[in-house]
Amino acid sequence: GLDQTGGAMGPHGNLFGAHPGNVTGNQGDPRKPRLHTVHVRDVHESVTEGDIAEAFADCGDVADCRLCADPQGGSRYAFVAFHT
């Protein structure tokens, strides 16, 4: 779940900060689902995509979860997409 500051609580406490993104996906195509994406920054190195998806499962139906790393600075971030 989320803590009071908006950070997602994982198995090891507050592991990353969550920030709402924009509605993304195929808005112009009614045959494809609309998604709402949340950008998650400062993801701890021990956190997996599964951990993130599990932490956000209470927030809605997780459609996709992607964990990324900045090749220049090594910081990790993720995008969690929810069905709207």
N, CA, C and O atoms as CSV, one atom per row, in Angstrom:
chain,resi,resn,atom,element,x,y,z
A,1,GLY,N,N,0.817,-1.183,0.000
A,1,GLY,CA,C,0.000,0.000,0.000
A,1,GLY,C,C,0.859,1.244,0.000
A,1,GLY,O,O,2.086,1.159,-0.052
A,2,LEU,N,N,0.227,2.385,0.057
A,2,LEU,CA,C,0.949,3.652,0.063
A,2,LEU,C,C,1.051,4.178,1.479
A,2,LEU,O,O,0.129,4.010,2.277
A,3,ASP,N,N,2.181,4.821,1.798
A,3,ASP,CA,C,2.282,5.466,3.096
A,3,ASP,C,C,1.675,6.860,3.016
A,3,ASP,O,O,1.170,7.242,1.961
A,4,GLN,N,N,1.708,7.621,4.090
A,4,GLN,CA,C,1.042,8.932,4.128
A,4,GLN,C,C,1.726,9.972,3.254
A,4,GLN,O,O,1.116,10.994,2.942
A,5,THR,N,N,2.966,9.750,2.850
A,5,THR,CA,C,3.667,10.713,2.003
A,5,THR,C,C,3.524,10.389,0.523
A,5,THR,O,O,4.045,11.118,-0.321
A,6,GLY,N,N,2.833,9.315,0.200
A,6,GLY,CA,C,2.662,8.925,-1.197
A,6,GLY,C,C,3.685,7.899,-1.643
A,6,GLY,O,O,3.633,7.435,-2.782
A,7,GLY,N,N,4.622,7.531,-0.762
A,7,GLY,CA,C,5.598,6.509,-1.102
A,7,GLY,C,C,4.978,5.137,-0.933
A,7,GLY,O,O,4.198,4.905,-0.010
A,8,ALA,N,N,5.326,4.242,-1.816
A,8,ALA,CA,C,4.770,2.895,-1.725
A,8,ALA,C,C,5.523,2.103,-0.667
A,8,ALA,O,O,6.746,2.181,-0.556
A,9,MET,N,N,4.769,1.349,0.099
A,9,MET,CA,C,5.361,0.520,1.143
A,9,MET,C,C,5.597,-0.871,0.579
A,9,MET,O,O,4.665,-1.536,0.128
A,10,GLY,N,N,6.819,-1.293,0.609
A,10,GLY,CA,C,7.165,-2.623,0.158
A,10,GLY,C,C,7.492,-3.503,1.353
A,10,GLY,O,O,7.233,-3.121,2.494
A,11,PRO,N,N,8.052,-4.665,1.105
A,11,PRO,CA,C,8.353,-5.583,2.197
A,11,PRO,C,C,9.410,-5.048,3.156
A,11,PRO,O,O,9.538,-5.553,4.272
A,12,HIS,N,N,10.171,-4.033,2.741
A,12,HIS,CA,C,11.231,-3.478,3.571
A,12,HIS,C,C,10.925,-2.054,3.999
A,12,HIS,O,O,11.846,-1.324,4.366
A,13,GLY,N,N,9.677,-1.634,3.966
A,13,GLY,CA,C,9.307,-0.269,4.351
A,13,GLY,C,C,9.119,0.598,3.122
A,13,GLY,O,O,8.836,0.087,2.038
A,14,ASN,N,N,9.275,1.913,3.279
A,14,ASN,CA,C,9.081,2.856,2.189
A,14,ASN,C,C,10.277,2.779,1.250
A,14,ASN,O,O,11.350,3.296,1.561
A,15,LEU,N,N,10.092,2.130,0.093
A,15,LEU,CA,C,11.202,1.853,-0.802
A,15,LEU,C,C,11.331,2.826,-1.958
A,15,LEU,O,O,12.397,2.923,-2.565
A,16,PHE,N,N,10.278,3.540,-2.269
A,16,PHE,CA,C,10.342,4.428,-3.413
A,16,PHE,C,C,9.229,5.452,-3.315
A,16,PHE,O,O,8.226,5.212,-2.642
A,17,GLY,N,N,9.388,6.593,-3.977
A,17,GLY,CA,C,8.372,7.639,-3.999
A,17,GLY,C,C,7.518,7.506,-5.248
A,17,GLY,O,O,8.044,7.246,-6.330
A,18,ALA,N,N,6.223,7.677,-5.114
A,18,ALA,CA,C,5.309,7.534,-6.252
A,18,ALA,C,C,4.777,8.895,-6.653
A,18,ALA,O,O,4.446,9.722,-5.803
A,19,HIS,N,N,4.699,9.117,-7.940
A,19,HIS,CA,C,4.186,10.374,-8.469
A,19,HIS,C,C,3.224,10.080,-9.604
A,19,HIS,O,O,3.584,9.374,-10.547
A,20,PRO,N,N,1.997,10.609,-9.534
A,20,PRO,CA,C,1.022,10.317,-10.583
A,20,PRO,C,C,1.499,10.795,-11.941
A,20,PRO,O,O,2.090,11.868,-12.063
A,21,GLY,N,N,1.244,10.005,-12.939
A,21,GLY,CA,C,1.575,10.390,-14.298
A,21,GLY,C,C,0.320,10.789,-15.037
A,21,GLY,O,O,-0.704,11.094,-14.425
A,22,ASN,N,N,0.399,10.786,-16.321
A,22,ASN,CA,C,-0.734,11.137,-17.163
A,22,ASN,C,C,-1.449,9.880,-17.628
A,22,ASN,O,O,-0.902,8.779,-17.577
A,23,VAL,N,N,-2.676,10.065,-18.081
A,23,VAL,CA,C,-3.375,8.955,-18.716
A,23,VAL,C,C,-2.674,8.711,-20.041
A,23,VAL,O,O,-2.535,9.617,-20.863
A,24,THR,N,N,-2.238,7.483,-20.234
A,24,THR,CA,C,-1.519,7.147,-21.452
A,24,THR,C,C,-2.203,5.967,-22.113
A,24,THR,O,O,-3.245,5.490,-21.663
A,25,GLY,N,N,-1.611,5.523,-23.157
A,25,GLY,CA,C,-2.192,4.389,-23.850
A,25,GLY,C,C,-2.899,4.873,-25.105
A,25,GLY,O,O,-2.591,5.947,-25.621
A,26,ASN,N,N,-3.802,4.119,-25.574
A,26,ASN,CA,C,-4.413,4.342,-26.874
A,26,ASN,C,C,-5.724,5.101,-26.737
A,26,ASN,O,O,-6.796,4.547,-26.981
A,27,GLN,N,N,-5.638,6.386,-26.342
A,27,GLN,CA,C,-6.844,7.174,-26.121
A,27,GLN,C,C,-7.702,7.291,-27.374
A,27,GLN,O,O,-8.929,7.330,-27.280
A,28,GLY,N,N,-7.075,7.349,-28.543
A,28,GLY,CA,C,-7.833,7.523,-29.767
A,28,GLY,C,C,-8.449,6.256,-30.321
A,28,GLY,O,O,-9.301,6.324,-31.206
A,29,ASP,N,N,-8.051,5.133,-29.835
A,29,ASP,CA,C,-8.530,3.861,-30.353
A,29,ASP,C,C,-9.411,3.194,-29.297
A,29,ASP,O,O,-8.888,2.666,-28.315
A,30,PRO,N,N,-10.742,3.205,-29.475
A,30,PRO,CA,C,-11.638,2.653,-28.462
A,30,PRO,C,C,-11.492,1.140,-28.270
A,30,PRO,O,O,-11.995,0.597,-27.286
A,31,ARG,N,N,-10.818,0.459,-29.187
A,31,ARG,CA,C,-10.633,-0.987,-29.055
A,31,ARG,C,C,-9.497,-1.339,-28.099
A,31,ARG,O,O,-9.386,-2.487,-27.669
A,32,LYS,N,N,-8.657,-0.370,-27.766
A,32,LYS,CA,C,-7.518,-0.626,-26.894
A,32,LYS,C,C,-7.751,0.034,-25.544
A,32,LYS,O,O,-8.355,1.104,-25.466
A,33,PRO,N,N,-7.272,-0.603,-24.481
A,33,PRO,CA,C,-7.540,-0.068,-23.135
A,33,PRO,C,C,-6.813,1.235,-22.867
A,33,PRO,O,O,-5.717,1.475,-23.374
A,34,ARG,N,N,-7.455,2.077,-22.050
A,34,ARG,CA,C,-6.807,3.298,-21.574
A,34,ARG,C,C,-6.074,2.957,-20.285
A,34,ARG,O,O,-6.567,2.193,-19.454
A,35,LEU,N,N,-4.907,3.528,-20.137
A,35,LEU,CA,C,-4.103,3.260,-18.957
A,35,LEU,C,C,-3.746,4.559,-18.262
A,35,LEU,O,O,-3.579,5.594,-18.907
A,36,HIS,N,N,-3.632,4.500,-16.954
A,36,HIS,CA,C,-3.134,5.617,-16.154
A,36,HIS,C,C,-1.788,5.168,-15.611
A,36,HIS,O,O,-1.693,4.130,-14.956
A,37,THR,N,N,-0.747,5.949,-15.882
A,37,THR,CA,C,0.603,5.545,-15.517
A,37,THR,C,C,1.142,6.383,-14.376
A,37,THR,O,O,0.984,7.604,-14.357
A,38,VAL,N,N,1.781,5.718,-13.426
A,38,VAL,CA,C,2.430,6.370,-12.291
A,38,VAL,C,C,3.932,6.181,-12.446
A,38,VAL,O,O,4.404,5.073,-12.700
A,39,HIS,N,N,4.681,7.275,-12.291
A,39,HIS,CA,C,6.136,7.218,-12.313
A,39,HIS,C,C,6.620,7.014,-10.883
A,39,HIS,O,O,6.209,7.737,-9.976
A,40,VAL,N,N,7.475,6.049,-10.686
A,40,VAL,CA,C,8.020,5.734,-9.364
A,40,VAL,C,C,9.523,6.005,-9.411
A,40,VAL,O,O,10.241,5.419,-10.221
A,41,ARG,N,N,9.991,6.897,-8.538
A,41,ARG,CA,C,11.411,7.244,-8.577
A,41,ARG,C,C,12.140,6.683,-7.357
A,41,ARG,O,O,11.525,6.256,-6.379
A,42,ASP,N,N,13.471,6.697,-7.448
A,42,ASP,CA,C,14.332,6.265,-6.338
A,42,ASP,C,C,14.020,4.845,-5.878
A,42,ASP,O,O,13.868,4.590,-4.683
A,43,VAL,N,N,13.929,3.939,-6.819
A,43,VAL,CA,C,13.640,2.541,-6.490
A,43,VAL,C,C,14.919,1.896,-5.949
A,43,VAL,O,O,15.966,1.928,-6.596
A,44,HIS,N,N,14.818,1.325,-4.783
A,44,HIS,CA,C,15.965,0.676,-4.135
A,44,HIS,C,C,16.444,-0.489,-4.987
A,44,HIS,O,O,15.651,-1.133,-5.674
A,45,GLU,N,N,17.739,-0.756,-4.939
A,45,GLU,CA,C,18.327,-1.803,-5.782
A,45,GLU,C,C,17.810,-3.207,-5.486
A,45,GLU,O,O,17.912,-4.088,-6.339
A,46,SER,N,N,17.258,-3.433,-4.296
A,46,SER,CA,C,16.758,-4.771,-3.960
A,46,SER,C,C,15.327,-5.013,-4.430
A,46,SER,O,O,14.829,-6.135,-4.339
A,47,VAL,N,N,14.661,-3.973,-4.932
A,47,VAL,CA,C,13.252,-4.074,-5.332
A,47,VAL,C,C,13.139,-4.621,-6.751
A,47,VAL,O,O,13.891,-4.224,-7.641
A,48,THR,N,N,12.198,-5.532,-6.951
A,48,THR,CA,C,11.945,-6.115,-8.270
A,48,THR,C,C,10.648,-5.554,-8.848
A,48,THR,O,O,9.882,-4.895,-8.145
A,49,GLU,N,N,10.406,-5.818,-10.130
A,49,GLU,CA,C,9.132,-5.422,-10.751
A,49,GLU,C,C,7.964,-6.057,-9.999
A,49,GLU,O,O,6.926,-5.422,-9.811
A,50,GLY,N,N,8.129,-7.294,-9.576
A,50,GLY,CA,C,7.082,-7.978,-8.822
A,50,GLY,C,C,6.775,-7.287,-7.505
A,50,GLY,O,O,5.614,-7.183,-7.109
A,51,ASP,N,N,7.826,-6.807,-6.819
A,51,ASP,CA,C,7.627,-6.075,-5.566
A,51,ASP,C,C,6.816,-4.808,-5.801
A,51,ASP,O,O,5.915,-4.478,-5.030
A,52,ILE,N,N,7.148,-4.106,-6.873
A,52,ILE,CA,C,6.446,-2.857,-7.187
A,52,ILE,C,C,4.988,-3.146,-7.532
A,52,ILE,O,O,4.086,-2.485,-7.017
A,53,ALA,N,N,4.755,-4.123,-8.396
A,53,ALA,CA,C,3.384,-4.475,-8.779
A,53,ALA,C,C,2.575,-4.883,-7.556
A,53,ALA,O,O,1.404,-4.521,-7.436
A,54,GLU,N,N,3.190,-5.635,-6.646
A,54,GLU,CA,C,2.499,-6.069,-5.430
A,54,GLU,C,C,2.187,-4.872,-4.526
A,54,GLU,O,O,1.103,-4.794,-3.947
A,55,ALA,N,N,3.134,-3.945,-4.407
A,55,ALA,CA,C,2.927,-2.771,-3.555
A,55,ALA,C,C,1.794,-1.884,-4.067
A,55,ALA,O,O,1.093,-1.251,-3.277
A,56,PHE,N,N,1.614,-1.839,-5.387
A,56,PHE,CA,C,0.582,-0.985,-5.974
A,56,PHE,C,C,-0.726,-1.719,-6.260
A,56,PHE,O,O,-1.682,-1.097,-6.724
A,57,ALA,N,N,-0.792,-3.006,-5.998
A,57,ALA,CA,C,-2.002,-3.786,-6.292
A,57,ALA,C,C,-3.225,-3.264,-5.551
A,57,ALA,O,O,-4.340,-3.350,-6.066
A,58,ASP,N,N,-3.034,-2.720,-4.344
A,58,ASP,CA,C,-4.167,-2.174,-3.588
A,58,ASP,C,C,-4.705,-0.882,-4.195
A,58,ASP,O,O,-5.794,-0.433,-3.834
A,59,CYS,N,N,-3.956,-0.286,-5.105
A,59,CYS,CA,C,-4.354,0.993,-5.713
A,59,CYS,C,C,-5.224,0.811,-6.951
A,59,CYS,O,O,-5.835,1.771,-7.422
A,60,GLY,N,N,-5.288,-0.398,-7.481
A,60,GLY,CA,C,-6.087,-0.648,-8.674
A,60,GLY,C,C,-5.543,-1.842,-9.438
A,60,GLY,O,O,-4.619,-2.524,-8.993
A,61,ASP,N,N,-6.136,-2.077,-10.595
A,61,ASP,CA,C,-5.771,-3.205,-11.446
A,61,ASP,C,C,-4.499,-2.850,-12.226
A,61,ASP,O,O,-4.552,-2.083,-13.188
A,62,VAL,N,N,-3.360,-3.410,-11.810
A,62,VAL,CA,C,-2.081,-3.123,-12.456
A,62,VAL,C,C,-2.053,-3.810,-13.818
A,62,VAL,O,O,-2.158,-5.033,-13.911
A,63,ALA,N,N,-1.911,-3.008,-14.876
A,63,ALA,CA,C,-1.862,-3.537,-16.229
A,63,ALA,C,C,-0.437,-3.854,-16.656
A,63,ALA,O,O,-0.210,-4.784,-17.429
A,64,ASP,N,N,0.543,-3.069,-16.146
A,64,ASP,CA,C,1.928,-3.249,-16.550
A,64,ASP,C,C,2.826,-2.595,-15.513
A,64,ASP,O,O,2.438,-1.621,-14.869
A,65,CYS,N,N,4.016,-3.129,-15.357
A,65,CYS,CA,C,5.006,-2.572,-14.447
A,65,CYS,C,C,6.362,-2.726,-15.114
A,65,CYS,O,O,6.751,-3.824,-15.511
A,66,ARG,N,N,7.084,-1.606,-15.234
A,66,ARG,CA,C,8.399,-1.641,-15.872
A,66,ARG,C,C,9.427,-0.978,-14.976
A,66,ARG,O,O,9.238,0.156,-14.534
A,67,LEU,N,N,10.506,-1.678,-14.710
A,67,LEU,CA,C,11.595,-1.175,-13.888
A,67,LEU,C,C,12.728,-0.756,-14.815
A,67,LEU,O,O,13.130,-1.518,-15.695
A,68,CYS,N,N,13.245,0.458,-14.618
A,68,CYS,CA,C,14.270,1.014,-15.496
A,68,CYS,C,C,15.432,1.534,-14.663
A,68,CYS,O,O,15.296,1.762,-13.461
A,69,ALA,N,N,16.578,1.719,-15.318
A,69,ALA,CA,C,17.742,2.307,-14.659
A,69,ALA,C,C,18.358,3.340,-15.580
A,69,ALA,O,O,18.407,3.156,-16.796
A,70,ASP,N,N,18.821,4.411,-14.998
A,70,ASP,CA,C,19.522,5.452,-15.749
A,70,ASP,C,C,20.939,4.954,-16.017
A,70,ASP,O,O,21.701,4.754,-15.071
A,71,PRO,N,N,21.317,4.746,-17.288
A,71,PRO,CA,C,22.646,4.206,-17.569
A,71,PRO,C,C,23.772,5.177,-17.184
A,71,PRO,O,O,24.905,4.750,-16.961
A,72,GLN,N,N,23.474,6.455,-17.107
A,72,GLN,CA,C,24.484,7.445,-16.746
A,72,GLN,C,C,24.701,7.525,-15.242
A,72,GLN,O,O,25.837,7.575,-14.770
A,73,GLY,N,N,23.584,7.537,-14.481
A,73,GLY,CA,C,23.698,7.768,-13.053
A,73,GLY,C,C,23.384,6.582,-12.180
A,73,GLY,O,O,23.635,6.624,-10.976
A,74,GLY,N,N,22.847,5.529,-12.746
A,74,GLY,CA,C,22.547,4.350,-11.964
A,74,GLY,C,C,21.277,4.421,-11.145
A,74,GLY,O,O,20.911,3.430,-10.514
A,75,SER,N,N,20.581,5.563,-11.126
A,75,SER,CA,C,19.334,5.626,-10.364
A,75,SER,C,C,18.290,4.736,-11.030
A,75,SER,O,O,18.281,4.577,-12.250
A,76,ARG,N,N,17.415,4.160,-10.216
A,76,ARG,CA,C,16.388,3.259,-10.729
A,76,ARG,C,C,15.024,3.895,-10.559
A,76,ARG,O,O,14.771,4.593,-9.577
A,77,TYR,N,N,14.152,3.651,-11.513
A,77,TYR,CA,C,12.790,4.169,-11.502
A,77,TYR,C,C,11.892,3.160,-12.189
A,77,TYR,O,O,12.362,2.231,-12.846
A,78,ALA,N,N,10.595,3.358,-12.026
A,78,ALA,CA,C,9.641,2.412,-12.623
A,78,ALA,C,C,8.425,3.166,-13.118
A,78,ALA,O,O,8.180,4.310,-12.733
A,79,PHE,N,N,7.675,2.509,-13.972
A,79,PHE,CA,C,6.376,2.982,-14.431
A,79,PHE,C,C,5.373,1.885,-14.130
A,79,PHE,O,O,5.569,0.728,-14.502
A,80,VAL,N,N,4.296,2.259,-13.454
A,80,VAL,CA,C,3.219,1.322,-13.142
A,80,VAL,C,C,1.985,1.820,-13.863
A,80,VAL,O,O,1.548,2.949,-13.638
A,81,ALA,N,N,1.415,0.992,-14.731
A,81,ALA,CA,C,0.237,1.364,-15.497
A,81,ALA,C,C,-0.985,0.637,-14.940
A,81,ALA,O,O,-0.954,-0.564,-14.670
A,82,PHE,N,N,-2.060,1.404,-14.778
A,82,PHE,CA,C,-3.323,0.871,-14.264
A,82,PHE,C,C,-4.392,0.981,-15.346
A,82,PHE,O,O,-4.398,1.935,-16.124
A,83,HIS,N,N,-5.295,0.004,-15.394
A,83,HIS,CA,C,-6.466,0.107,-16.253
A,83,HIS,C,C,-7.359,1.214,-15.677
A,83,HIS,O,O,-7.513,1.323,-14.461
A,84,THR,N,N,-7.942,2.027,-16.553
A,84,THR,CA,C,-8.845,3.103,-16.083
A,84,THR,C,C,-10.264,2.778,-16.427
A,84,THR,O,O,-11.168,3.554,-16.118
